Amino acid sequence: MAGWTDNPAYVQNKFSDVLAVSSLAAALSPSYAPGVNLLRSAFLDETDKDLRRDWDEATEEGVASLRAHVGSDVDDPRLMALVGELSVRSERFRRLWARHDVRPKRGRVSQLRHPQVGDIDLHSNKLTIGGTDGLLLVVFHAEPGSRSADLLAILGSLSASPGAP
């Protein structure tokens, strides 16, 4: 079994702000970087949209899980600012927010189109970090022996190369 260092991983807060990221996650997507808000990136960054073959499903999950994670704290100024910005700048976000879907983040298969290695499918596990205000650890892994596992290993080699971004 591959070690944890072979898996892309990041930590996010309840507003989908990335707080910490592994080097392989950073190689997987420019959105996996400390300080990036994943919802803002998903709805407003064309690069992120191009990366996700499953963009429709990912954005539905993102909005529903935001509602689940903030719970009844809908008057939080940080939430109001994020929802306001995305509502003004993205019709899709506005429609999804108006549906009032509530669904905590759960494991799924992310279907990506990476500019360096091509189409890659990664399973994700989303683990709540106890004793925190809604921090979540997201760990990706490929099916062992699959083409996606090979591509993830290649991406790891590329990101570990001298001069890699």
LINNORWO-V435448 format. One record per residue. N is the residue number from 0. SS is DSSP state (H for helix, E for strand, C for the rest). PSI is psi in whole degrees, -180 to 180 (NA if undefined). OMEGA is omega as a letter, one per 20 degrees, with the letter a starting at -180 (none if undefined). Layout:
<<N SS PSI OMEGA> <N SS PSI OMEGA>>
//
This chain:
<<0 C 140 a> <1 C 149 r> <2 C 168 a> <3 H -28 a> <4 H -15 r> <5 H 1 a> <6 C 133 r> <7 C 139 r> <8 E 151 r> <9 E 164 r> <10 E 135 r> <11 E 159 r> <12 C -177 a> <13 C -15 r> <14 C 6 a> <15 C 26 r> <16 E 131 r> <17 E 129 a> <18 E -33 a> <19 E 152 a> <20 E 144 r> <21 C 161 a> <22 H -34 r> <23 H -35 r> <24 H -41 r> <25 H -35 r> <26 H -27 a> <27 H -41 a> <28 C 138 r> <29 C -17 r> <30 C -22 r> <31 C 79 r> <32 C 140 r> <33 C 135 r> <34 C -14 r> <35 C 136 r> <36 E 120 a> <37 H -33 r> <38 H -46 r> <39 H -44 r> <40 H -46 a> <41 H -40 a> <42 H -24 a> <43 H -11 a> <44 C 113 a> <45 H -31 r> <46 H -43 r> <47 H -42 r> <48 H -41 r> <49 H -30 a> <50 H -30 a> <51 E 109 r> <52 C -20 a> <53 C 36 a> <54 H -43 a> <55 H -50 a> <56 H -41 a> <57 H -39 a> <58 H -37 r> <59 H -47 r> <60 H -42 a> <61 H -44 a> <62 H -44 r> <63 H -37 a> <64 H -30 r> <65 H -47 r> <66 H -41 a> <67 H -42 a> <68 H -31 r> <69 H -19 r> <70 C -130 a> <71 C 2 a> <72 C 50 a> <73 C -12 r> <74 C 6 r> <75 C 127 a> <76 H -36 r> <77 H -44 r> <78 H -46 a> <79 H -40 r> <80 H -44 a> <81 H -49 a> <82 H -40 r> <83 H -48 r> <84 H -49 a> <85 H -34 r> <86 H -38 r> <87 H -37 a> <88 H -11 a> <89 C 114 r> <90 H -40 r> <91 H -45 r> <92 H -46 a> <93 H -45 r> <94 H -45 a> <95 H -39 r> <96 H -38 a> <97 H -19 r> <98 H -22 r> <99 C 29 r> <100 C 137 r> <101 C 117 a> <102 C 118 r> <103 C 154 r> <104 C 138 r> <105 C 166 r> <106 C 146 r> <107 C 175 r> <108 E 121 r> <109 E 130 a> <110 E 109 a> <111 E 155 r> <112 E 91 a> <113 E 136 a> <114 C -22 a> <115 C -35 a> <116 C -6 r> <117 E -156 a> <118 E 128 a> <119 E 134 r> <120 E 124 a> <121 E 132 r> <122 E 148 r> <123 E 144 r> <124 E 133 a> <125 E 116 a> <126 E 125 r> <127 E 135 r> <128 C 111 a> <129 C 150 r> <130 C 14 r> <131 C 170 r> <132 C 65 r> <133 C 23 r> <134 C 145 a> <135 E 132 r> <136 E 125 r> <137 E 123 a> <138 E 129 r> <139 E 150 r> <140 E 150 r> <141 C 155 r> <142 C 125 a> <143 C 136 r> <144 C 1 a> <145 C 167 r> <146 H -39 r> <147 H -36 r> <148 H -42 r> <149 H -43 a> <150 H -37 r> <151 H -40 r> <152 H -41 r> <153 H -46 r> <154 H -39 r> <155 H -41 r> <156 H -43 a> <157 H -40 a> <158 H -19 r> <159 H -9 a> <160 C 147 r> <161 C 136 r> <162 C 2 r> <163 C 150 r> <164 C NA none>>
//
